[in-house]
Amino acid sequence: MSGDGLVRVTESLAELARRVQALQAKCAAEIASRSRSGGEDDVARRHGYSSAERLIASVTGGRFSDAAKLVTVGEATAPRASFTGEALPPRHPHLAAGLESGSLCVDAAETIRRFLDGVALRAGRQQLGEAERLLVERAPVVGVDGLTRLIKQLQARLDPDGVKPREDELRARRGLRIWEDRAGMIQLQGAFDPANGAPIKLAVEAIVSAELHRARDAKRGFGASVVEDQAGDGGQPQVGEPHAIGEPDEIFDEQRTIAQMNADALADIARLSLGAKQAPAALRQVTVVARIDAESLVGGHGHATIDGIDQPVSVATARELAMSAGISPLLLDHRSEPLELGRAARLFTAAQKLALVERDGGCAWPACNRPPSHTQAHHIKWWKRHRGRTDIGNGIMLCSHHHHRVHDDGWVITVRDAQTWFTPPVHLDPQQRPRPGNRRRHPTGWAEEGGGRGTPVARVAAA
């Protein structure tokens, strides 16, 4: 069967399923009407069930909620009779016509019914009829999810006085729980009203979108090609002819899921807040403290702890944390007494960071678009393990994610003539061809660590 044929068959099966659901709704409504007497003629009790919904759920093998949905939709679209026996149209005639024609599924019908019944006391009959007709017409096009968005807009139009009470109700339901589970993961569970949730959603989505664009650009190919110098300069990477446009470099493909990227984005926002000059006073007065034995830090064996977190972390993670904004290393001797607190001697100064930003333009990882505000100054030769110096030639700006990649994968970083080079490990590229890192992307540079553009920064000489 061809692809087009499969689509046509799927469409036919979907229409058949909707027509079957319409018949099920009619039967469910009738069973419900015959199961309310409580006497011998009560259909549900005669079959051993306490309600029509439980009988239907058992017969269909579905959930109780699905059976209840069939009953409510069936009753809302069934013909009625007056007290005198006169036949009356269904309570929701447009909904009944949509089910009868096979254009409406039960889920969509229940969504529309619940909305109409909810605003019936606050809207006119004509307005309700027009809203019902519109929703039934749009349902096959937008689906149940689209109906939910459309209903929110209609609800505000039909019941403008109810917008503020609904908003207050949502705000009252806001909340965020943060806890550490048994596995050592920091769990977050929260719900936010629209006003508080919008900036969170927008900030995370903006960062993730930029990362996805970076991955797309990296896959298409970028920068300059690398050739090995055969003139005896020790194999230092050199810039050769530009890559052909569209030449892919699969080594820079994005490996994270969207959920992982969301988590990384939220962590970056928190790091930025802890180190921002404009942050609230309460944030400026706190510091994440990582504790580790000095011998463990030098030798690479053992573990570290983070104040407020029960789960121990590795020495490698402690070293990464020591170079992160808003985090201070606390080195302890064998008696667990502090040997060092702060970063004055081992972290790059503000002037040095400006010089690194002038060179790298943000994260130096190839094709990464993270601005300086989302990066940390990283020692190429590590401060403790390699006795690396805190100078410009041994510094590089990396975002948190690519900082982890450098440490975890074993990339080698070199700097030559103000150009950074990233040499992958053997398991990623057997030939270990160096890749050129980012250069400053804006002629005027970045105004400050906060990421503003348009104001030139002063070039700072290496210390």
C-alpha positions in Angstrom: 0.0 0.0 0.0 1.3 3.5 -0.9 1.7 6.3 1.6 -1.3 8.1 0.2 -3.3 4.9 0.4 -2.5 4.5 4.1 -3.6 8.0 4.7 -6.9 7.4 3.0 -7.5 4.2 4.9 -6.7 6.0 8.2 -9.1 8.8 7.4 -11.9 6.2 6.6 -11.2 4.3 9.8 -11.3 7.6 11.8 -14.7 8.5 10.3 -16.0 5.0 11.1 -14.8 5.3 14.7 -16.6 8.6 15.1 -19.8 7.2 13.8 -19.5 4.2 16.1 -18.9 6.6 19.0 -22.1 8.5 18.1 -24.1 5.3 18.2 -22.4 4.4 21.6 -23.4 7.8 22.9 -27.0 7.3 21.9 -27.1 3.8 23.6 -25.3 5.2 26.7 -27.9 7.9 27.1 -30.7 5.5 26.8 -29.2 3.0 29.2 -28.7 5.9 31.7 -32.4 7.0 31.3 -33.5 3.4 32.1 -31.2 3.0 35.1 -32.6 5.8 37.4 -35.7 4.2 38.8 -34.0 1.9 41.3 -36.8 -0.6 40.7 -37.0 -3.9 38.9 -36.9 -2.2 35.5 -33.5 -0.5 36.4 -31.2 -1.8 33.6 -27.9 -1.2 35.5 -29.1 -2.8 38.8 -30.7 -5.8 36.9 -27.2 -6.5 35.5 -25.5 -6.1 38.9 -24.1 -2.6 38.6 -24.7 0.4 40.8 -24.9 2.9 37.9 -25.2 3.1 34.1 -21.6 4.3 33.8 -20.2 1.3 35.6 -22.3 -1.0 33.4 -21.1 0.7 30.2 -17.4 0.7 31.4 -17.7 -3.0 32.0 -19.3 -3.8 28.7 -16.9 -1.7 26.7 -13.8 -2.6 28.7 -13.0 1.1 29.0 -12.5 3.5 31.8 -15.3 4.9 34.0 -14.5 8.4 32.9 -15.0 7.4 29.2 -18.3 5.8 30.0 -19.4 9.0 31.8 -18.4 11.0 28.8 -20.6 8.8 26.5 -23.5 9.4 28.8 -23.2 13.1 29.1 -22.7 13.6 25.4 -25.5 11.2 24.6 -27.9 13.1 26.9 -26.8 16.5 25.6 -27.5 15.5 21.9 -30.6 13.3 22.4 -34.1 14.5 21.3 -36.3 15.6 24.2 -40.0 15.6 25.1 -42.0 18.4 26.8 -44.3 17.8 29.8 -47.1 17.4 27.3 -45.3 14.8 25.2 -44.3 17.2 22.4 -41.0 16.4 20.7 -38.3 18.9 21.3 -34.9 19.3 19.6 -31.7 18.2 21.4 -30.3 20.6 24.0 -27.3 21.2 21.8 -28.6 20.7 18.2 -25.3 21.7 16.4 -23.5 19.2 18.5 -26.0 16.5 17.7 -25.7 17.3 14.0 -21.9 17.1 14.2 -22.0 13.7 15.8 -24.6 12.4 13.4 -22.6 13.4 10.4 -19.4 11.7 11.7 -17.4 14.9 11.7 -17.2 15.2 15.5 -15.6 12.7 18.0 -16.9 12.2 21.5 -13.9 13.9 23.1 -14.5 17.0 21.1 -18.2 16.9 21.7 -17.7 16.6 25.5 -15.2 19.5 25.4 -17.8 21.7 23.7 -20.7 20.5 25.9 -18.7 21.3 29.1 -18.0 24.8 27.9 -21.5 25.5 26.8 -23.1 24.3 30.0 -20.5 26.2 32.1 -21.3 29.6 30.5 -25.1 29.0 30.0 -26.1 31.1 33.0 -24.0 34.1 31.9 -24.6 34.3 28.2 -27.6 34.8 25.9 -29.3 32.0 24.0 -28.3 33.5 20.7 -24.7 33.9 21.7 -24.6 30.3 22.9 -26.0 29.1 19.6 -23.4 31.0 17.6 -20.6 29.7 19.8 -21.8 26.2 19.5 -22.0 26.4 15.7 -18.5 27.9 15.5 -17.0 25.2 17.7 -18.6 22.4 15.8 -17.4 23.8 12.5 -13.8 24.3 13.8 -13.5 21.1 15.7 -12.6 18.8 12.7 -9.9 21.4 11.6 -8.2 22.2 14.9 -8.8 19.1 16.9 -9.4 18.8 20.7 -6.3 20.8 21.6 -7.2 23.6 19.3 -10.7 23.6 20.7 -9.4 24.1 24.2 -7.5 27.2 23.0 -10.5 28.6 21.1 -12.8 28.0 24.0 -10.6 30.1 26.3 -11.1 33.0 23.9 -14.8 32.5 23.6 -15.2 32.2 27.3 -13.7 35.6 27.8 -16.1 37.1 25.2 -19.2 35.4 26.5 -18.4 36.0 30.1 -16.2 39.1 30.4 -17.0 39.5 34.1 -15.7 36.1 34.8 -12.1 36.7 33.4 -10.8 38.3 36.6 -12.4 35.7 39.0 -10.9 32.9 36.8 -7.5 34.6 36.8 -7.7 34.9 40.6 -8.6 31.3 40.9 -5.6 30.3 38.8 -3.3 32.5 40.8 -4.5 31.0 44.0 -3.6 27.5 42.6 0.0 28.5 41.8 2.7 26.6 43.5 6.2 25.1 43.2 7.6 22.1 45.0 11.4 21.4 45.0 12.8 18.3 46.6 15.6 15.7 46.3 14.4 12.2 45.6 16.0 9.0 46.7 18.1 8.8 43.5 19.6 12.2 44.2 17.7 14.0 41.5 16.3 17.5 42.3 12.7 17.3 41.4 10.5 20.2 40.5 6.7 20.2 40.3 4.9 23.4 39.7 2.0 25.2 38.3 1.9 28.9 37.5 -0.9 31.3 36.6 -0.5 33.0 33.1 1.1 36.2 34.4 3.8 34.4 36.4 4.2 31.5 34.0 4.6 33.5 30.8 8.1 34.8 31.5 9.3 31.4 32.7 8.0 29.7 29.6 9.3 32.4 27.3 12.8 32.5 28.8 13.2 28.7 28.6 11.8 28.5 25.1 14.1 31.3 23.9 17.2 29.6 25.1 16.1 26.2 23.7 15.2 27.7 20.4 18.7 29.3 20.1 20.3 26.0 20.9 18.2 24.2 18.2 19.2 26.8 15.7 22.9 26.4 16.7 22.6 22.6 16.2 21.0 23.1 12.8 23.7 25.5 11.7 26.4 23.2 12.9 24.9 20.3 11.0 25.0 22.4 7.8 28.7 23.2 8.2 30.3 26.4 9.4 33.6 28.1 10.0 36.9 27.2 8.3 38.4 23.9 7.4 41.4 22.5 9.3 44.7 21.4 7.6 47.7 20.0 9.3 50.8 22.1 8.9 53.6 19.9 7.5 56.3 22.6 8.0 57.3 21.2 11.4 55.4 23.5 13.8 54.4 20.6 16.0 51.1 19.9 14.3 49.4 23.1 15.5 46.1 23.6 13.8 46.0 26.1 10.9 43.1 27.8 9.1 42.8 26.5 5.5 40.2 27.0 2.8 36.7 27.6 4.0 34.4 24.7 4.3 32.1 24.2 1.4 28.6 25.7 2.1 26.4 23.1 3.5 29.2 20.7 4.4 27.9 18.9 7.5 30.0 18.3 10.6 28.0 15.6 12.4 30.3 15.7 15.5 28.4 18.9 16.6 24.9 17.4 16.4 22.7 18.2 19.4 22.4 15.0 21.5 20.0 16.3 24.2 16.3 15.8 24.2 14.0 18.8 24.4 13.2 18.0 28.0 17.0 18.0 28.8 17.4 21.3 27.0 14.6 22.8 29.0 16.3 21.7 32.2 19.6 23.1 31.1 18.0 26.4 30.2 16.3 26.7 33.6 19.6 26.0 35.3 21.3 28.6 33.2 18.7 31.2 34.1 19.2 30.4 37.8 23.0 30.7 37.5 22.6 34.1 35.7 20.3 35.3 38.4 22.8 34.4 41.2 25.6 36.4 39.5 23.6 39.3 38.1 24.2 42.8 39.5 20.6 43.7 39.1 19.4 40.6 41.0 17.3 41.1 44.1 19.3 41.7 47.3 18.3 38.3 48.6 20.0 36.6 45.6 23.1 38.7 45.8 23.6 37.7 49.4 23.6 33.9 48.8 26.2 31.6 47.3 26.1 28.0 46.4 28.9 26.3 48.4 30.6 23.2 47.2 32.7 21.4 49.9 35.6 19.1 49.0 38.7 17.8 50.8 41.8 19.5 49.4 43.6 16.2 48.8 40.6 14.9 46.9 40.5 18.0 44.7 44.2 17.6 43.8 44.2 13.8 43.4 40.9 13.5 41.7 39.6 10.8 44.0 36.8 11.1 46.5 33.7 13.2 46.3 32.3 16.6 47.1 29.1 17.9 48.6 26.9 20.9 47.9 25.3 22.7 50.8 21.6 21.9 50.9 21.9 18.8 48.7 22.2 15.3 50.2 23.5 13.6 47.1 27.4 13.7 46.8 28.9 14.8 43.5 32.1 13.8 41.8 35.4 15.7 42.0 35.0 16.6 38.3 31.7 18.2 39.0 33.2 20.1 42.0 35.9 21.5 39.7 33.3 22.6 37.2 31.2 24.2 40.0 34.3 26.1 41.1 34.3 28.0 37.9 30.6 28.7 37.7 28.9 32.0 38.5 27.4 32.3 41.9 29.3 29.3 43.3 32.3 29.4 45.7 34.6 26.4 46.4 35.2 25.7 50.1 38.4 23.6 50.5 38.7 21.5 53.7 41.7 19.9 55.4 41.7 16.5 57.0 39.9 18.0 60.1 37.1 19.4 57.9 38.3 22.9 58.6 38.1 25.5 55.8 41.4 26.2 54.0 40.0 28.5 51.3 36.7 30.3 50.6 36.2 32.5 47.5 37.8 32.9 44.1 40.0 35.9 44.4 43.2 33.9 43.6 42.0 31.3 41.2 39.1 32.9 39.2 39.4 35.2 36.3 39.0 38.9 37.1 36.3 41.1 35.5 38.9 42.7 33.2 40.2 39.3 32.1 36.6 38.1 31.4 36.0 41.2 29.2 39.2 40.3 27.2 38.0 36.7 26.8 34.6 37.9 25.7 36.2 40.2 23.2 38.0 37.2 21.8 35.3 34.5 22.0 32.2 36.6 21.7 30.3 34.4 24.2 30.6 30.6 24.3 33.7 29.6 22.3 32.3 26.2 21.3 31.9 26.0 17.6 28.5 27.5 16.4 27.2 28.0 20.0 25.2 31.2 20.2 25.1 31.6 24.0 26.0 35.2 25.0 28.6 36.1 27.6 25.9 36.2 30.3 25.4 32.5 29.9 29.1 31.5 30.0 31.9 31.1 32.6 35.6 31.6 32.2 37.2 28.2 32.1 40.8 27.2 32.7 42.1 25.3 29.7 44.8 23.8 31.8 43.0 23.1 35.1 43.8 25.2 38.1 44.6 22.3 40.5 45.3 19.3 38.3 47.6 21.0 35.8 48.6 24.0 37.9 47.1 26.1 35.1 47.6 29.9 35.2 44.8 32.4 35.4 45.7 34.3 32.4 44.1 35.1 29.0 46.1 32.4 27.2 44.8 29.8 29.5 41.2 31.0 29.6 38.2 30.3 27.4 34.5 31.2 27.7 32.1 28.3 27.7 28.4 27.8 28.5 27.5 25.2 31.1 26.5 22.5 28.6 29.6 22.7 26.5 31.7 23.1 29.7 30.3 19.6 30.6 31.1 18.3 27.1 34.7 19.4 27.3 35.1 17.6 30.7 33.0 14.5 30.0 34.2 13.8 26.4 37.8 14.7 26.8 38.2 17.5 24.3 41.6 19.3 24.0 41.5 23.1 23.7 44.3 25.1 22.3 44.7 28.8 21.6 46.9 30.2 18.8 47.0 33.7 17.5 43.8 34.6 19.4 42.0 31.7 17.8 40.6 28.8 19.9 40.7 25.2 18.6 38.8 22.2 19.8 40.3 18.8 19.2 37.8 16.0 19.7 38.7 12.7 21.5 39.4 9.6 19.4 36.0 8.0 20.1 34.3 11.0 18.4 36.8 11.6 15.6 39.6 8.9 15.0 41.6 11.5 13.0 41.2 14.1 15.9 40.9 17.0 13.4 40.8 20.3 15.4 37.7 22.4 14.9 37.9 26.2 15.0 36.1 27.8 17.9 33.9 30.9 17.7 35.4 34.3 17.2 33.9 37.6 18.4 30.6 37.7 16.5 29.9 41.5 16.7 32.2 44.2 15.5 31.3 46.3 18.6 31.6 43.4 21.0 29.3 42.9 24.0 28.6 45.9 26.3 29.0 43.9 29.5 28.5 40.5 31.1 24.7 41.1 31.0 24.8 40.6 27.2 23.8 44.0 25.9 24.9 44.8 22.4 25.9 48.0 20.6 28.4 49.5 23.0 32.1 48.9 22.3 34.2 47.3 25.1 37.7 48.2 25.8 40.3 45.7 24.8 42.1 44.5 28.0 45.6 43.2 27.8 46.3 39.7 29.2 47.5 39.8 32.8 
